[in-house]
Amino acid sequence: MRKKLALSLGLLLASSSVLAACGGGGGGNTANEKPQDTKTLEWYMGEDPKTLDYALDVDQSMNYLISNSMDGLFRLDADHKPQPAIAEGQPQISSDKKTYTFKLRDAKWSDGKPVTAKDFEFAWKRVVDPKTASQYANIMFFIENAQEINQGKKPADTLGVKAKDDKTLEVKLKNPTPFFLDLVAFATYLPQREDIVKKHGKAYGVTPDKLVYNGPFEISTESKKGKFVLKKNQNYWDKDKVKLEKVNLHSIEDDATAVKLYETGKLAWSGPLSGAFLTKYKNHKDKFVPPYASSWVLIQNFKAKDPNKAKFFGNKKIREAIDLSVDRNTLVDKVLRTGRPSGSWVPKEITVTSGKSIREESKLDPTKPDPAKAKQLLQEGLKEAGLSSAPTLEILVNNIDPNPQIAQYIKEELRKNLGLNTVVKSVPFKQRLELSDRGEFDLVLYGWGPDYNDPMTYMEFWTSDSPNNKGKWSNAEYDKLIEKSYSNTNFEERSKDLMKAEKIWVDDHATVPLYQSDRLYLVKPYVKGVKWHFFNADFDLKEAYIESK
C-alpha cells in the first residue's frame, strides 16, 4: 500500500515486540513513581491529525488514534504477524491465491450495532471511488478493478469485494499478493458504517463524535485541540484483554516540552528525541531504542508553478549538483545525532524474496559530497535549461524538531557549495501536508515508513500516477517495472525488478536521499504490554497496562 503513511515524523517503528521494563545505565531525575490512577495512561502523540477519516488519508498522529480505536479483519501481534481480529479465523484462499473468503466473528460497533461484511465492502469501495479523493487509494490497487475504478474507468460496484451475507466477505485480488493479510490490518482497510458516513457527510471524521468505533478504545468527545482521549470500548469483542480505562494522547510539537512532561511524570512516553536530548539521554535507564524502517528525502518539484523553477528541477545535471552538495555524514553525526546516511529509498529492514535485506542484495551507497563537480554541473545545467541564474528556492518543512534544523543545514550546504539562495518555510505538520498536496513548494523534506514488509510499500510512491508522488517525477521505465511487479508471480524476478526500479530512481536523481532513521525514546518502566511495530501503526495499546506492584 504504500500507503502508506504520510508521517509527521516520517517514521514507523521497526521491530521490538512487547515493551518490557527498560534497562541499562544512565542518570536523570525522571519521576518514575507509578501514577495513583493505574487505569489511565498519559501518552505522547505529536501534532493533531488532519482528519479522523481514514478513507481520506493516514498521517502518523491519526494512525495512533485509529489503530487503537478500530479493528480490521486482522491485527498485528507482538511479532508483527497478522492475526484474526474481526475475522474469526484464517481466510479460505482459492487455489490460484486470488480469492480470499473471510468469516466474521460476532463483533459490535461502539453504539451497539453489529459489525458486518457490508461495512468492509462499503469502506473499501469508498476509498477507491475517485470522488472520495483518497490519498491512499493506491494501497487498494491489489484488489480486482481497484485501480481502474480510481482512474474513473470502471464503476465502484465492480471492485473485487462482496458481502456474501452479514458474516461472509469475499475478496478477489488482481494478482496473488503474499502480504495481503498485512494489508487488511492497515488503516485504509478498516470498515466504515455507511449510515454514519452519509449522516455526517463532509463533517464525517472532523470530530470524534462523527465516527463509531469497533476497536479496543473509542475516541472520546473529551478530545480537544492538544489532547485526544481514548476510552475503553465496552462493546469491543475482545474487551477482557483491554486493561486500561483511559489514554490521554498529548499533542506535542517540541522535544523540550515532551521531556519536561516526562521528567515530571506527566507523560509515560517522551516521543522521539532529537538534537541535544539524544546526547543527554543516550545512557538513560529509561531509554528505548527500537529499530526503524524509515526513509527521509528532499523532494524537488518538477511541476513548480514558477516556470523557471520547473526548468531548474527538470534538468538532471542540476539535480545531481544538489545531490553532490549535501554531506550526509555531517547531517547524521552533527545535526540528527542518530540514524544513518542514505543513498537509496528503501531501508535495510525491508526484505526481498531471498529473505535478505534489500540493502544486502542491492548496495546503493550514500552520495559522497563533491562541491567542485557540483558547481560544474550546476553551471552546465543552467545553460542547458536556458537559465541565466538559479532562482531563489524555498525549503518546506514541518516545525517539529529536528526538521527545521535539517532544513537550515541543507540551506547552508546549498549556499556554501553551490551559491544557491534558499529560504526555509517551517509550518505545522497539517499545513505542510496541505502545501505538499497542492504542489506549493520548491523543495520539501519528506519521510516515509512502511505499511508492510515488501519493497513495494516504498516503490509505488514514485509512479507517475501516485497521489503520494508530490514532486511529480515521472519515468516510463520505472512505471513499467512497478506495474510488472504488481502482477509478477515469479517473486525472485519481481524482487530484481523492484531493485532495478530503485536504481533508476537513484540514477535520475529523482529526489535527494538524505538518511534512514533511528529513534531514541524514554518510556516509564512501569508501562507494560505495549506492542511496537515497524510497519502499520507505531504502537498498539490494546493490552498495555500500568504495573501495579
C-alpha positions as CSV (number, residue, x, y, z in Angstrom):
1,M,0.0,0.0,0.0
2,R,2.2,2.4,0.4
3,K,0.1,3.9,1.8
4,K,1.4,4.5,3.1
5,L,1.6,6.6,5.8
6,A,2.5,10.2,5.4
7,L,4.1,10.6,8.8
8,S,4.5,13.6,10.9
9,L,8.0,12.4,11.8
10,G,8.1,10.2,8.7
11,L,8.9,7.1,10.6
12,L,7.4,3.8,11.8
13,L,8.9,1.6,14.4
14,A,10.6,-1.4,13.1
15,S,10.8,-4.3,15.5
16,S,10.8,-5.0,19.2
17,S,7.8,-6.8,20.4
18,V,6.1,-6.3,23.7
19,L,7.7,-3.4,25.7
20,A,9.3,-4.6,28.9
21,A,11.0,-2.6,31.6
22,C,13.8,-0.5,30.1
23,G,17.2,-1.4,31.5
24,G,20.7,0.0,31.1
25,G,22.7,2.6,32.9
26,G,22.3,6.3,32.9
27,G,21.2,9.1,35.1
28,G,18.4,11.6,35.1
29,N,15.9,12.6,37.6
30,T,12.7,11.4,36.0
31,A,9.7,10.8,38.2
32,N,9.2,7.0,37.8
33,E,6.7,6.7,40.6
34,K,3.6,4.9,39.4
35,P,0.6,7.2,38.9
36,Q,-2.2,6.9,41.5
37,D,-4.6,6.1,38.7
38,T,-3.2,2.9,37.2
39,K,-6.0,2.7,34.7
40,T,-5.1,5.9,32.9
41,L,-2.1,6.3,30.7
42,E,-0.5,9.6,29.7
43,W,1.0,9.2,26.2
44,Y,2.7,11.2,23.5
45,M,1.1,11.8,20.1
46,G,2.8,14.5,18.2
47,E,0.7,17.0,16.3
48,D,-3.0,17.0,15.9
49,P,-4.2,14.8,13.0
50,K,-5.5,16.5,9.8
51,T,-8.6,14.3,9.9
52,L,-10.0,11.2,11.5
53,D,-11.5,9.9,8.3
54,Y,-9.0,7.1,7.5
55,A,-10.5,6.7,4.0
56,L,-9.1,10.1,3.1
57,D,-5.5,9.9,4.4
58,V,-3.4,8.3,7.1
59,D,-0.9,10.5,8.8
60,Q,1.1,9.4,11.8
61,S,-1.0,11.1,14.5
62,M,-4.2,9.8,13.0
63,N,-2.8,6.3,12.8
64,Y,-2.0,6.5,16.5
65,L,-5.7,7.2,17.2
66,I,-7.4,5.0,14.7
67,S,-5.2,1.9,15.1
68,N,-6.1,1.9,18.8
69,S,-9.8,2.5,18.3
70,M,-10.5,0.3,15.3
71,D,-10.1,-3.4,14.3
72,G,-9.7,-4.6,10.8
73,L,-10.1,-8.1,9.6
74,F,-6.7,-8.8,11.0
75,R,-4.5,-7.1,13.7
76,L,-0.7,-7.4,14.1
77,D,0.6,-9.4,17.1
78,A,3.7,-8.8,19.2
79,D,5.9,-10.4,16.5
80,H,4.3,-8.2,13.7
81,K,2.4,-11.1,12.3
82,P,-1.2,-10.5,11.2
83,Q,-3.7,-12.4,13.4
84,P,-7.5,-12.7,13.0
85,A,-9.4,-9.7,14.6
86,I,-12.9,-9.1,13.1
87,A,-12.2,-12.2,11.0
88,E,-12.9,-15.2,13.2
89,G,-10.1,-17.2,11.8
90,Q,-7.8,-17.6,8.8
91,P,-9.5,-17.0,5.4
92,Q,-10.3,-19.6,2.8
93,I,-7.9,-19.0,-0.1
94,S,-8.5,-20.2,-3.6
95,S,-6.0,-22.4,-5.4
96,D,-4.9,-19.5,-7.6
97,K,-4.4,-17.4,-4.4
98,K,-6.5,-14.7,-5.8
99,T,-9.8,-15.1,-3.9
100,Y,-10.0,-14.8,-0.1
101,T,-13.2,-15.6,1.8
102,F,-13.3,-14.2,5.4
103,K,-15.8,-15.3,8.0
104,L,-16.6,-12.6,10.5
105,R,-16.9,-13.1,14.3
106,D,-19.7,-11.6,16.4
107,A,-18.5,-8.0,16.9
108,K,-20.2,-4.7,17.7
109,W,-19.6,-1.0,17.0
110,S,-19.3,1.3,19.9
111,D,-23.0,2.2,19.5
112,G,-24.0,-1.4,19.9
113,K,-24.8,-2.2,16.2
114,P,-23.2,-5.4,14.7
115,V,-20.1,-5.2,12.5
116,T,-21.0,-6.7,9.2
117,A,-19.3,-7.7,6.0
118,K,-21.2,-4.8,4.3
119,D,-19.2,-2.4,6.4
120,F,-16.0,-3.6,4.8
121,E,-17.4,-3.6,1.3
122,F,-18.8,-0.1,1.7
123,A,-15.5,1.3,3.2
124,W,-13.2,-0.2,0.5
125,K,-15.5,1.0,-2.3
126,R,-15.5,4.4,-0.8
127,V,-11.7,4.5,-0.7
128,V,-11.2,3.7,-4.4
129,D,-14.1,5.9,-5.6
130,P,-12.4,8.9,-7.3
131,K,-15.0,11.2,-5.7
132,T,-13.5,10.4,-2.3
133,A,-10.1,11.6,-3.5
134,S,-8.3,9.3,-1.0
135,Q,-4.6,9.9,-0.6
136,Y,-4.2,6.1,0.0
137,A,-6.4,4.7,-2.7
138,N,-3.4,3.0,-4.3
139,I,-3.0,0.7,-1.4
140,M,-6.2,-0.9,-2.6
141,F,-4.8,-1.5,-6.1
142,F,-4.1,-5.1,-5.2
143,I,-7.8,-5.8,-5.3
144,E,-9.5,-6.6,-8.6
145,N,-10.6,-3.4,-10.5
146,A,-9.5,-1.0,-7.8
147,Q,-7.1,0.9,-10.0
148,E,-9.5,1.1,-12.9
149,I,-12.2,2.4,-10.6
150,N,-9.9,5.0,-9.0
151,Q,-9.0,6.2,-12.5
152,G,-12.6,6.6,-13.5
153,K,-12.5,3.7,-16.0
154,K,-15.0,1.4,-14.1
155,P,-17.8,1.9,-11.6
156,A,-17.2,1.4,-7.9
157,D,-19.5,-1.6,-7.8
158,T,-17.0,-3.6,-9.9
159,L,-14.5,-3.7,-7.0
160,G,-13.5,-7.2,-6.1
161,V,-15.1,-7.2,-2.7
162,K,-18.6,-8.5,-1.9
163,A,-20.5,-9.1,1.3
164,K,-22.0,-12.6,0.6
165,D,-24.0,-12.2,3.8
166,D,-23.6,-10.3,7.1
167,K,-20.8,-12.7,8.2
168,T,-19.0,-13.5,4.9
169,L,-16.7,-11.3,2.9
170,E,-15.3,-12.4,-0.4
171,V,-12.3,-10.5,-1.8
172,K,-10.9,-11.0,-5.3
173,L,-7.3,-9.9,-5.9
174,K,-5.8,-8.6,-9.2
175,N,-2.8,-10.9,-8.6
176,P,-1.5,-13.2,-5.9
177,T,-0.3,-10.9,-3.1
178,P,1.7,-12.7,-0.4
179,F,1.4,-9.8,2.1
180,F,-2.4,-9.3,1.7
181,L,-3.1,-10.2,5.4
182,D,-0.6,-7.4,6.4
183,L,-2.7,-5.0,4.3
184,V,-6.1,-5.9,5.9
185,A,-4.6,-4.8,9.2
186,F,-3.8,-1.3,7.9
187,A,-6.0,1.7,8.5
188,T,-7.2,2.2,4.9
189,Y,-8.7,-1.4,5.0
190,L,-10.7,-0.7,8.2
191,P,-14.5,-0.9,8.0
192,Q,-16.9,2.1,7.9
193,R,-20.6,2.4,8.6
194,E,-22.5,3.6,5.6
195,D,-25.3,5.1,7.7
196,I,-22.8,7.2,9.8
197,V,-20.8,8.4,6.8
198,K,-24.0,9.5,5.0
199,K,-25.5,11.1,8.1
200,H,-22.5,13.4,8.7
201,G,-21.4,14.0,5.1
202,K,-18.4,16.3,4.8
203,A,-18.4,16.5,8.6
204,Y,-17.6,12.8,8.9
205,G,-14.3,12.3,10.8
206,V,-14.0,16.0,11.6
207,T,-14.6,15.4,15.3
208,P,-14.7,12.1,17.3
209,D,-18.4,12.2,17.7
210,K,-18.8,11.9,13.9
211,L,-17.5,8.3,13.9
212,V,-18.2,5.0,15.6
213,Y,-15.5,2.5,16.7
214,N,-15.1,-1.2,16.8
215,G,-11.7,-1.5,18.4
216,P,-10.2,-1.6,21.9
217,F,-10.9,2.1,22.6
218,E,-13.2,4.8,21.3
219,I,-12.1,8.4,20.8
220,S,-13.9,10.3,23.5
221,T,-15.8,13.5,23.0
222,E,-13.5,14.9,25.7
223,S,-10.9,15.2,22.9
224,K,-9.8,18.7,22.1
225,K,-7.0,20.6,20.3
226,G,-3.8,19.5,22.0
227,K,-5.2,16.3,23.6
228,F,-7.1,13.3,22.4
229,V,-8.7,10.9,24.8
230,L,-9.2,7.2,24.3
231,K,-11.7,5.4,26.5
232,K,-12.2,1.7,26.7
233,N,-14.8,0.5,24.3
234,Q,-17.3,-1.5,26.4
235,N,-18.7,-3.1,23.2
236,Y,-15.4,-4.3,22.0
237,W,-15.4,-8.1,21.2
238,D,-12.1,-8.7,23.0
239,K,-12.6,-6.2,25.8
240,D,-11.3,-8.6,28.5
241,K,-7.8,-8.1,27.2
242,V,-8.0,-4.3,27.4
243,K,-6.6,-3.3,30.8
244,L,-6.6,0.5,30.6
245,E,-9.8,2.5,31.0
246,K,-8.4,5.7,29.5
247,V,-5.4,7.0,27.5
248,N,-4.7,10.7,27.2
249,L,-2.8,11.3,24.0
250,H,-1.0,14.7,24.2
251,S,-0.3,16.7,21.0
252,I,3.3,18.0,21.5
253,E,5.4,19.6,18.8
254,D,8.8,20.0,20.5
255,D,11.3,17.9,22.5
256,A,11.7,20.3,25.3
257,T,8.0,20.2,26.2
258,A,7.8,16.4,25.9
259,V,10.9,15.8,28.0
260,K,9.7,18.2,30.7
261,L,6.4,16.4,30.9
262,Y,8.2,13.1,31.0
263,E,10.6,14.2,33.7
264,T,7.8,15.4,35.9
265,G,5.9,12.2,35.5
266,K,3.1,13.7,33.4
267,L,4.0,11.6,30.3
268,A,4.9,7.9,30.3
269,W,6.5,8.1,26.8
270,S,8.6,11.0,25.6
271,G,8.1,10.6,21.9
272,P,11.3,10.6,19.7
273,L,14.1,12.7,21.0
274,S,16.4,14.8,18.8
275,G,19.4,17.2,19.0
276,A,21.0,17.8,22.4
277,F,18.4,15.5,24.0
278,L,20.0,12.5,22.2
279,T,23.3,13.2,23.9
280,K,21.8,13.9,27.3
281,Y,19.7,10.7,27.4
282,K,21.8,8.3,25.4
283,N,22.6,6.3,28.5
284,H,19.5,7.0,30.5
285,K,18.0,4.0,32.3
286,D,14.6,4.6,30.7
287,K,15.8,4.8,27.1
288,F,14.1,2.6,24.5
289,V,15.6,2.4,21.0
290,P,13.6,0.2,18.6
291,P,14.9,-0.3,15.1
292,Y,13.1,1.7,12.3
293,A,12.3,1.2,8.7
294,S,12.0,4.8,7.6
295,S,13.5,6.9,4.9
296,W,13.9,10.7,4.5
297,V,14.4,12.6,1.3
298,L,14.4,16.1,-0.1
299,I,11.7,16.2,-2.8
300,Q,12.1,18.5,-5.8
301,N,9.0,19.9,-7.5
302,F,9.2,19.0,-11.2
303,K,5.9,20.9,-11.7
304,A,6.7,24.0,-9.8
305,K,4.3,26.8,-10.6
306,D,7.2,29.2,-11.4
307,P,8.3,28.1,-14.9
308,N,11.9,28.9,-14.1
309,K,11.9,26.6,-11.1
310,A,10.3,23.8,-13.1
311,K,13.1,24.2,-15.7
312,F,15.6,24.2,-12.9
313,F,14.5,20.9,-11.3
314,G,13.8,19.4,-14.8
315,N,17.5,19.4,-15.5
316,K,19.3,16.2,-14.5
317,K,22.7,17.9,-14.1
318,I,21.2,20.4,-11.7
319,R,19.6,17.7,-9.7
320,E,22.9,15.8,-9.5
321,A,24.6,19.0,-8.4
322,I,22.2,19.4,-5.5
323,D,22.8,15.7,-4.6
324,L,26.6,16.2,-4.6
325,S,26.4,19.3,-2.4
326,V,24.9,17.7,0.8
327,D,27.2,15.9,3.2
328,R,25.0,13.2,4.8
329,N,27.6,12.1,7.3
330,T,27.8,15.5,8.9
331,L,24.0,15.7,8.8
332,V,23.6,12.5,10.7
333,D,26.5,13.0,13.1
334,K,26.1,16.7,14.0
335,V,22.5,17.6,13.3
336,L,20.5,14.4,13.8
337,R,22.9,12.6,16.1
338,T,21.2,9.4,15.2
339,G,20.3,7.4,12.1
340,R,22.4,6.5,9.1
341,P,23.3,8.3,5.8
342,S,21.3,7.1,2.8
343,G,21.9,6.8,-0.9
344,S,18.6,5.0,-1.6
345,W,14.9,4.9,-0.8
346,V,14.1,1.5,0.7
347,P,15.5,1.0,4.3
348,K,17.7,-2.0,5.2
349,E,14.9,-3.5,7.4
350,I,12.8,-4.4,4.3
351,T,13.5,-7.8,2.9
352,V,13.2,-9.3,-0.6
353,T,12.2,-12.8,-1.8
354,S,15.6,-14.2,-0.7
355,G,14.8,-13.3,2.8
356,K,17.8,-10.9,2.9
357,S,17.7,-7.2,3.4
358,I,17.2,-5.3,0.2
359,R,20.4,-3.3,1.0
360,E,22.3,-6.6,1.1
361,E,21.0,-7.5,-2.4
362,S,21.3,-4.0,-3.9
363,K,24.1,-1.8,-2.5
364,L,23.3,1.8,-3.1
365,D,25.8,3.8,-1.1
366,P,25.2,7.4,0.0
367,T,26.5,10.0,-2.4
368,K,29.9,11.4,-1.4
369,P,29.9,15.2,-1.4
370,D,31.9,16.8,-4.3
371,P,31.5,20.6,-4.3
372,A,33.8,21.1,-7.3
373,K,31.9,18.7,-9.5
374,A,28.6,20.1,-8.2
375,K,29.5,23.6,-9.2
376,Q,30.5,22.5,-12.7
377,L,27.3,20.5,-13.1
378,L,25.2,23.4,-11.9
379,Q,26.6,25.8,-14.5
380,E,26.2,23.3,-17.3
381,G,22.7,22.5,-16.2
382,L,21.7,26.2,-16.0
383,K,22.9,26.7,-19.6
384,E,21.0,23.6,-20.8
385,A,17.9,24.8,-19.1
386,G,18.1,28.2,-20.6
387,L,18.5,29.9,-17.3
388,S,20.9,32.8,-16.7
389,S,20.9,32.2,-12.9
390,A,19.4,29.9,-10.3
391,P,16.1,31.0,-8.8
392,T,15.7,31.5,-5.0
393,L,14.3,28.3,-3.6
394,E,12.1,27.6,-0.7
395,I,12.6,24.6,1.6
396,L,9.3,23.5,3.1
397,V,9.4,21.5,6.4
398,N,7.1,20.9,9.3
399,N,8.0,22.6,12.5
400,I,8.7,19.5,14.7
401,D,12.3,19.1,15.7
402,P,14.7,18.2,14.1
403,N,13.1,19.1,10.8
404,P,13.8,22.9,11.0
405,Q,17.4,22.1,11.9
406,I,17.8,19.8,9.0
407,A,16.4,22.4,6.6
408,Q,18.8,25.0,8.0
409,Y,21.7,22.6,7.4
410,I,20.7,21.9,3.8
411,K,20.2,25.7,3.2
412,E,23.8,26.3,4.3
413,E,25.2,23.3,2.2
414,L,23.5,24.7,-0.9
415,R,24.8,28.2,-0.2
416,K,28.3,27.1,0.6
417,N,28.8,24.5,-2.2
418,L,26.5,25.9,-5.0
419,G,25.9,29.5,-4.2
420,L,22.2,28.9,-4.1
421,N,19.9,31.2,-2.3
422,T,17.2,29.4,-0.2
423,V,14.7,30.3,2.4
424,V,13.2,27.9,5.0
425,K,9.5,27.7,5.5
426,S,8.7,25.9,8.7
427,V,5.0,25.3,9.3
428,P,2.7,22.9,11.3
429,F,2.6,19.4,10.0
430,K,-1.0,19.7,8.8
431,Q,-0.1,22.8,6.7
432,R,3.0,21.1,5.4
433,L,0.8,18.2,4.2
434,E,-1.7,20.6,2.6
435,L,1.0,22.6,0.8
436,S,2.7,19.4,-0.4
437,D,-0.6,18.0,-1.7
438,R,-1.2,21.2,-3.7
439,G,2.3,21.3,-5.1
440,E,3.0,24.6,-3.4
441,F,6.7,24.0,-2.7
442,D,10.1,24.1,-4.3
443,L,11.9,21.6,-2.0
444,V,10.1,19.7,0.8
445,L,11.6,17.5,3.4
446,Y,9.6,14.2,3.4
447,G,9.7,11.0,5.3
448,W,8.1,7.6,4.6
449,G,7.5,4.5,6.6
450,P,6.4,1.0,5.5
451,D,2.8,-0.3,5.5
452,Y,4.0,-3.9,5.0
453,N,7.4,-5.8,4.7
454,D,8.0,-5.6,1.0
455,P,9.9,-3.1,-1.2
456,M,6.6,-2.2,-3.0
457,T,5.5,-0.3,0.1
458,Y,8.1,2.3,-0.9
459,M,8.5,1.8,-4.7
460,E,4.9,2.6,-5.6
461,F,5.4,6.0,-4.1
462,W,7.2,7.3,-7.2
463,T,5.0,6.1,-10.0
464,S,3.7,8.8,-12.3
465,D,0.1,8.4,-11.2
466,S,0.7,8.0,-7.5
467,P,-1.0,10.7,-5.3
468,N,2.0,10.4,-2.9
469,N,4.4,11.5,-5.7
470,K,4.4,15.1,-4.6
471,G,7.2,16.2,-6.8
472,K,5.7,14.7,-9.9
473,W,8.8,13.0,-11.1
474,S,8.0,10.6,-13.9
475,N,9.9,7.9,-15.7
476,A,8.3,5.4,-18.1
477,E,10.7,2.6,-17.5
478,Y,10.3,2.9,-13.7
479,D,6.5,2.8,-14.1
480,K,6.8,-0.2,-16.4
481,L,8.8,-2.1,-13.8
482,I,6.5,-1.3,-10.9
483,E,3.4,-2.3,-13.0
484,K,5.0,-5.6,-13.9
485,S,5.9,-6.2,-10.3
486,Y,2.2,-5.9,-9.2
487,S,1.4,-8.9,-11.3
488,N,4.6,-11.0,-11.5
489,T,4.1,-14.3,-9.8
490,N,7.8,-15.1,-10.2
491,F,8.7,-13.5,-6.9
492,E,12.5,-13.7,-7.4
493,E,12.3,-11.9,-10.7
494,R,9.9,-9.4,-9.1
495,S,12.5,-8.6,-6.4
496,K,15.1,-7.9,-9.1
497,D,12.7,-5.7,-11.0
498,L,11.9,-3.6,-7.9
499,M,15.7,-3.2,-7.2
500,K,16.1,-2.1,-10.9
501,A,13.4,0.5,-10.5
502,E,15.1,1.9,-7.3
503,K,18.4,2.2,-9.2
504,I,16.6,4.2,-12.0
505,W,15.2,6.5,-9.3
506,V,18.7,7.0,-7.8
507,D,20.5,7.4,-11.1
508,D,18.0,10.0,-12.3
509,H,18.3,12.0,-9.1
510,A,14.5,11.9,-8.7
511,T,14.9,13.3,-5.2
512,V,17.8,13.8,-2.8
513,P,18.2,10.8,-0.5
514,L,19.3,12.0,3.0
515,Y,19.1,9.5,5.8
516,Q,17.3,6.5,7.2
517,S,16.3,7.0,10.7
518,D,16.7,5.6,14.2
519,R,14.9,6.9,17.2
520,L,15.5,7.1,21.0
521,Y,12.6,7.3,23.3
522,L,12.1,7.5,27.1
523,V,9.5,5.1,28.4
524,K,8.5,4.7,32.0
525,P,9.5,1.3,33.4
526,Y,6.0,0.7,34.9
527,V,4.4,0.7,31.4
528,K,4.0,-2.9,30.2
529,G,2.3,-4.7,27.3
530,V,2.7,-2.1,24.6
531,K,3.3,-3.7,21.2
532,W,5.6,-1.8,18.9
533,H,5.7,-2.4,15.1
534,F,7.9,-1.5,12.2
535,F,5.0,-1.1,9.8
536,N,1.4,-0.1,10.2
537,A,0.9,1.8,13.4
538,D,3.9,2.6,15.7
539,F,2.3,1.2,18.9
540,D,-0.7,-0.9,20.0
541,L,-2.1,-0.1,23.4
542,K,-4.8,-2.9,23.3
543,E,-3.0,-5.0,26.0
544,A,-1.0,-2.2,27.6
545,Y,-1.2,-1.8,31.4
546,I,0.5,0.1,34.3
547,E,2.3,-2.3,36.6
548,S,0.6,-2.3,40.0
549,K,3.4,-3.7,42.1
